[in-house]
Amino acid sequence: MWLKVDGFVDKVRSWWEAYTFRGSPSFRIASKLQVLKLDLKKWNEEEFGNVESRMCKLWKDLNDLDLIADCRPLTDEEILEKDWLRTELEKVTLMEEICWRQKSKALWIREGDRNSKFFHRIANSHRRFNTINNLVVEGELTSNPSSIAACISLFYK
């Protein structure tokens, strides 16, 4: 998983260089960042998918094999599949833990205190600060969420 970093940097560089916008330097950078964000989201979905749903499916498949093993001995193929499922489950669990660590930006996650009230407060506080409360729309400052959403959706078209 970590060996893909060099290829990832090259991919981001090629995306960045392919974007062309006209306008002031600040407008061009802001526009490139917006498009890059969309490309990164798309790449993340293609590369990793939904980690939680993937983990649920792996647990279900592993549980199904355990139920089969209770009834009869597993075939060689089923034993290989069970080993593969365990390996994939470890990878997905690690990816989920990394995701939580990045969301919390707290070092104590290494001690396994993922489910504490404090951890979830930190993770959710980052989400709260990533909002637009006020915006100048048609020359007037507004805090109306529908006006802000309409203005932003026009910008992305």
Secondary structure as GFF3:
##gff-version 3
##sequence-region A 1 157
A	DSSP	three_ten_helix	2	4	.	.	.	ID=ss1
A	DSSP	alpha_helix	5	18	.	.	.	ID=ss2
A	DSSP	alpha_helix	25	47	.	.	.	ID=ss3
A	DSSP	alpha_helix	51	71	.	.	.	ID=ss4
A	DSSP	alpha_helix	76	104	.	.	.	ID=ss5
A	DSSP	three_ten_helix	107	111	.	.	.	ID=ss6
A	DSSP	alpha_helix	117	129	.	.	.	ID=ss7
A	DSSP	beta_strand	135	137	.	.	.	ID=ss8
A	DSSP	beta_strand	140	142	.	.	.	ID=ss9
A	DSSP	alpha_helix	145	156	.	.	.	ID=ss10
###
